[in-house]
Amino acid sequence: MIAGHPYVALLIAVVAFFVVSGIVEAVRTPRKPKPRPRAPRESAVEREERMRRRYAEFGTRWQEWSAQPRGQGDEDRLVTAASLWGCPDARAPFPRRFHDSQLGKVTVDKRSYLAMLDAPVDAVQPRHELAPTSWATMRLDVWALHSKAAQKPRLMRVWLSRDRALVELHRTRVVQVDEILPSEVVGFVRGFTRLGPRTGTVDGLRWLPAETMELGDKPLWHTFRVMRDISCVAPKGATVADALNAADFHAFAFVAFRAESAWKEPCAHLRVLDCSGVTYQVGDAFLQEEDDARWVPPGEGGVSSPWAGDGREAGASRRGRGRPTRRRSLRRRRSAAEETVVTGCDEQQVAEPEFSELPDREPEPLSDTDLAVVPIDPREVLWAVEKMIEL
């Protein structure tokens, strides 16, 4: 009687349906691929040994460069800040210094700050009205890595218009905000970077690997680690090497943006290393001109554009805009006398003298991506910053 009850038959049918559905779903579900074997995690000792081998050649090159006297070739290897923004008067004083202690105590939570910047343009809210993106035309990001203070760089961001300026000091979870005068921006940059008169002796450093002072979304993010690795192979006795071994250096990156690029594409940048009492420019300085027609490459037949001027100035300007330059290896660079065409020969025949190993030849950098390093006056750095944000 119980087995013939209609509810029992319905219950058996429901259970059978779910069992069959589970079996079908299990068959249709693709099998998860077997996890690939992972390499064992590198230990601290193994990493240190790997980095020693990696920078061993760097130490050898450093010693070769240190044995060479400095000359005009150092400045010819990169686009200097003076070639783009000019130089201040040698007798001109430093700009007045302002410290972050002179700023107000208004702090904003990091989440609220990011929400304020992401407020839509058509939003009629106090959050959008207070956002600097609604009124600023220029932004300057100053990244500073003080080796003895922290391993990660600090950020001071300045929003600018012709009659208004807003400075931000970015901490870990909060942003300190205060409104200043546009004429005080360079003073706060000097206080934030601690740039001033330098009396050190130029010694040792001529170039750095490309990963030392990277730009992008997080400039100088790996600078402390790379500098620490380099200090392991730095030659003893050089003042720069002693400063790196003592972790006594400051690295700066000045990056400017315009509102026309939606604050994404930089229009100018400059990288600086302050070490052993000397200020160095690292890598090419960059300046993007608004008129792209000025940098039109030469046309067919070798005729230059009317805006380019002579070839030397046009080439320097194009390099200043950050375009990569393919230089020949310094080991294969010939003198002007060696590259002259032999007179009396056919036009297609060019003299190819054998390269002789001269004792005064310059060592060859490791690759084309290495960053050249030359001394620079701190006044020129502050002058370049002033010209970057000139409205």
C-alpha positions in Angstrom: 0.0 0.0 0.0 2.8 2.4 0.8 4.8 1.6 -2.3 1.7 2.1 -4.5 1.0 5.5 -3.0 1.3 8.3 -5.7 3.4 10.6 -3.4 6.1 7.9 -3.1 6.3 7.5 -6.8 6.7 11.3 -7.2 9.5 11.3 -4.7 11.3 8.5 -6.4 11.0 10.4 -9.7 12.4 13.6 -8.3 15.4 11.9 -6.7 16.1 10.0 -9.9 16.0 13.3 -11.8 18.5 15.0 -9.6 20.8 12.0 -9.7 20.8 11.9 -13.5 21.3 15.7 -13.7 24.3 15.5 -11.4 25.9 12.8 -13.5 25.3 14.7 -16.7 26.8 17.9 -15.2 29.8 16.1 -13.9 30.4 14.6 -17.4 30.0 18.0 -19.2 32.3 19.9 -16.8 35.8 20.1 -18.2 38.6 18.7 -16.2 40.9 21.1 -14.6 44.3 21.0 -16.1 47.0 19.6 -13.9 49.0 22.4 -12.2 52.3 22.9 -13.9 55.4 22.3 -11.9 56.6 25.5 -10.3 60.2 26.4 -9.9 61.3 26.5 -6.3 61.2 29.9 -4.7 64.5 31.7 -4.8 66.1 32.2 -1.4 67.7 35.4 -0.3 71.2 33.9 -0.6 70.5 32.7 -4.1 69.1 36.1 -5.2 72.1 37.9 -3.7 74.5 35.6 -5.7 72.5 36.1 -8.9 72.6 39.9 -8.5 76.3 39.8 -7.8 76.8 38.0 -11.1 74.5 40.3 -12.9 76.3 43.5 -11.8 79.8 42.1 -11.9 80.2 43.5 -15.4 78.8 46.8 -14.2 81.6 47.0 -11.7 84.2 46.3 -14.4 82.7 49.0 -16.6 82.7 51.5 -13.7 86.4 51.0 -13.2 87.1 51.5 -16.9 85.0 54.7 -17.0 86.7 56.0 -13.8 90.1 55.7 -15.4 89.0 58.0 -18.3 89.1 61.8 -17.9 85.9 63.6 -18.3 85.3 65.7 -21.4 82.7 67.0 -23.8 81.7 63.5 -24.7 79.9 63.1 -21.4 77.4 65.9 -22.3 77.1 64.7 -25.9 75.7 61.3 -24.7 72.4 62.7 -23.6 70.0 65.7 -23.9 70.8 68.0 -21.0 68.4 70.2 -19.2 70.3 73.3 -20.3 69.8 72.4 -23.9 66.1 72.4 -23.5 65.3 75.0 -20.8 68.5 77.1 -20.7 70.6 78.1 -17.7 70.1 80.7 -15.0 72.7 83.3 -14.3 75.7 81.8 -12.5 75.5 84.5 -9.9 71.7 84.2 -9.3 70.7 83.0 -5.8 68.7 79.9 -5.2 64.9 80.3 -4.9 63.5 80.8 -1.5 63.0 77.4 0.3 59.6 76.4 1.7 59.1 73.4 3.9 56.1 71.1 4.2 55.7 72.3 7.8 54.5 75.6 6.4 51.6 73.9 4.7 48.1 73.6 6.3 46.9 70.6 8.3 44.1 69.7 5.9 44.2 66.0 5.2 42.0 63.9 3.0 41.5 60.1 3.1 43.1 58.4 0.1 39.8 56.9 -1.0 38.0 60.2 -0.8 40.8 61.8 -2.7 40.6 59.3 -5.6 36.8 59.6 -5.6 37.2 63.4 -5.9 39.5 63.0 -8.9 37.2 60.5 -10.6 34.1 62.7 -10.2 32.3 63.0 -13.6 32.5 66.4 -15.3 28.8 66.9 -15.4 28.3 66.2 -11.7 27.0 69.2 -9.9 28.5 68.4 -6.5 30.9 70.0 -4.1 33.2 67.1 -4.7 33.7 67.9 -8.4 33.9 71.7 -7.7 36.8 71.0 -5.3 38.6 68.7 -7.6 41.7 70.3 -9.1 41.1 68.5 -12.4 38.1 71.0 -13.0 40.3 74.1 -13.0 44.0 73.2 -13.3 45.8 73.4 -16.7 49.2 71.9 -15.6 50.3 69.3 -13.1 53.8 68.7 -11.7 54.7 65.4 -10.0 57.8 65.4 -7.9 59.0 61.9 -6.9 61.7 61.9 -4.3 63.5 58.8 -2.9 65.5 59.6 0.3 67.5 56.5 0.9 67.7 56.9 4.7 64.0 57.8 5.1 62.2 55.0 3.2 62.7 52.5 0.5 59.7 53.7 -1.5 59.6 57.2 -3.2 57.5 60.0 -1.8 55.2 62.1 -4.0 54.5 65.8 -4.0 51.9 66.8 -6.6 51.2 70.4 -7.6 48.1 71.5 -9.6 48.5 74.8 -11.4 46.6 77.5 -13.3 47.6 81.1 -14.0 46.2 82.4 -10.7 45.9 79.3 -8.5 48.0 76.5 -7.2 47.3 73.4 -5.0 50.0 71.3 -3.5 49.5 67.7 -2.2 51.8 65.6 -0.1 50.9 61.9 -0.6 51.4 59.7 2.5 50.5 56.0 2.8 46.8 56.4 3.5 46.2 60.2 3.5 46.9 63.2 1.3 47.8 66.5 2.9 46.4 69.3 0.8 46.9 73.1 0.9 46.5 76.0 -1.5 49.6 78.1 -2.3 50.6 80.8 -4.6 51.9 79.9 -8.1 55.1 81.8 -7.3 55.8 79.5 -4.3 55.8 76.3 -6.3 59.6 76.2 -7.0 60.3 77.1 -3.3 58.3 74.1 -2.1 60.0 71.9 -4.7 63.4 73.0 -3.3 62.3 72.2 0.2 60.8 68.9 -0.7 63.9 67.8 -2.7 66.5 69.5 -0.4 68.4 70.8 -3.3 71.0 73.5 -2.5 74.6 74.4 -3.1 76.9 71.3 -3.6 80.6 71.2 -2.9 81.4 67.6 -3.7 84.0 66.3 -6.2 82.8 64.7 -9.4 84.1 61.1 -9.3 83.3 57.7 -10.7 79.8 57.6 -12.0 79.2 57.9 -15.8 76.1 55.8 -16.5 73.5 53.6 -14.8 71.4 50.6 -15.9 68.0 51.4 -17.4 66.1 49.9 -14.4 67.8 52.2 -11.9 65.5 55.2 -12.5 62.4 54.1 -14.4 59.5 56.3 -15.2 55.9 55.3 -15.8 53.0 55.0 -13.4 55.4 54.5 -10.5 58.7 56.3 -11.0 61.7 55.4 -9.0 59.9 52.3 -7.6 62.9 50.0 -8.0 65.7 52.6 -7.5 66.5 51.7 -3.9 66.8 48.0 -4.6 68.9 48.5 -7.8 71.2 51.0 -6.0 71.7 48.5 -3.2 72.6 45.8 -5.7 75.1 48.1 -7.5 76.7 49.1 -4.2 77.8 45.4 -3.8 80.1 45.7 -6.8 81.0 49.4 -6.6 84.8 49.9 -6.6 86.2 50.8 -3.2 87.7 54.3 -2.8 85.3 56.3 -5.2 83.2 58.9 -3.4 80.1 57.8 -5.3 80.8 54.1 -4.3 81.2 55.1 -0.7 77.9 57.0 -0.7 76.1 54.0 -2.3 77.6 51.6 0.2 76.4 53.9 3.0 72.9 54.3 1.3 73.4 58.0 1.3 71.8 59.3 -1.9 68.7 61.0 -3.1 66.9 60.3 -6.4 64.3 62.7 -7.9 62.0 62.5 -10.9 60.2 65.7 -12.1 57.3 64.9 -14.5 54.9 67.5 -15.9 51.5 66.9 -17.4 49.0 69.1 -19.3 45.2 69.0 -19.1 45.0 68.5 -22.9 46.4 65.0 -22.5 43.9 64.1 -19.7 46.8 64.0 -17.3 48.1 60.7 -18.9 50.9 61.7 -21.3 53.8 63.6 -19.8 54.9 66.7 -21.6 58.3 67.1 -19.8 60.5 65.1 -17.4 63.9 65.3 -15.8 65.7 62.7 -13.5 68.3 63.7 -11.0 70.6 61.8 -8.6 72.0 63.6 -5.6 75.0 61.7 -4.3 78.3 62.3 -2.5 77.8 66.1 -2.6 77.3 66.2 -6.4 74.0 66.5 -8.4 73.8 64.4 -11.5 71.4 64.4 -14.4 70.4 60.8 -15.3 69.1 60.0 -18.8 67.8 62.4 -21.4 65.7 65.3 -20.4 62.4 65.4 -22.3 60.2 68.3 -23.5 57.2 68.0 -25.8 56.5 71.0 -28.0 52.9 71.9 -28.8 53.7 72.5 -32.5 54.6 69.1 -33.9 55.3 70.6 -37.4 58.5 72.1 -36.1 60.0 68.6 -35.8 59.0 67.3 -39.3 61.8 65.0 -40.4 63.7 65.8 -43.6 61.8 65.2 -46.8 62.9 63.4 -49.9 66.2 64.4 -51.4 67.5 65.4 -48.0 65.6 68.7 -48.0 64.7 69.7 -44.4 61.4 71.3 -43.4 61.4 75.1 -43.1 60.8 74.9 -39.4 63.6 72.5 -38.5 66.6 74.9 -38.9 70.0 73.4 -39.3 70.4 69.6 -38.9 72.2 69.8 -35.6 69.5 71.8 -33.8 66.7 69.6 -35.3 68.4 66.4 -34.3 68.9 67.7 -30.7 65.3 68.8 -30.5 64.0 65.5 -31.7 66.2 63.7 -29.1 64.9 66.1 -26.5 61.4 65.0 -27.2 62.4 61.5 -26.0 62.6 59.7 -29.3 65.1 56.9 -29.1 68.4 57.4 -30.8 70.5 54.5 -32.3 74.1 55.4 -31.6 76.9 53.4 -32.9 79.0 51.5 -30.5 81.7 53.6 -28.9 84.2 50.9 -29.7 83.4 51.2 -33.4 83.3 55.0 -33.5 85.9 56.3 -35.9 87.5 59.7 -36.0 86.8 62.2 -38.7 90.1 61.5 -40.4 89.4 57.8 -40.6 86.1 58.3 -42.3 87.3 60.6 -45.1 86.9 59.3 -48.6 90.1 58.4 -50.4 90.7 61.0 -53.2 91.0 59.6 -56.7 88.9 56.6 -56.1 85.4 55.8 -57.3 82.5 57.4 -55.6 81.3 54.0 -54.3 84.7 53.2 -52.8 85.1 54.4 -49.2 88.2 53.9 -47.1 87.7 51.4 -44.3 90.7 51.6 -42.0 91.2 49.0 -39.4 90.2 50.0 -35.9 93.1 50.3 -33.6 92.8 49.8 -29.9 93.7 53.2 -28.6 94.7 53.5 -25.0 92.5 56.6 -24.6 89.4 55.1 -26.1 86.2 55.3 -24.1 84.7 52.1 -22.7 81.5 50.8 -24.2 78.2 50.9 -22.2 76.5 47.6 -21.8 73.5 48.4 -24.0 71.7 51.2 -25.8 69.1 51.4 -22.9 71.7 52.5 -20.3 71.2 55.9 -18.8 74.1 58.4 -19.2 75.0 60.4 -16.1 76.5 63.9 -16.1 77.0 66.5 -13.4 74.4 69.3 -13.3 74.1 72.5 -11.2 71.2 72.3 -8.7 70.3 75.8 -9.9 69.7 74.4 -13.4 67.4 71.7 -11.9 65.2 74.3 -10.2 65.4 76.5 -13.3 64.2 73.6 -15.4 61.3 72.9 -13.0 60.3 76.5 -13.3 60.3 76.4 -17.1 58.3 73.1 -17.1 55.4 74.7 -15.3 55.6 78.1 -17.0 52.1 78.9 -18.1 
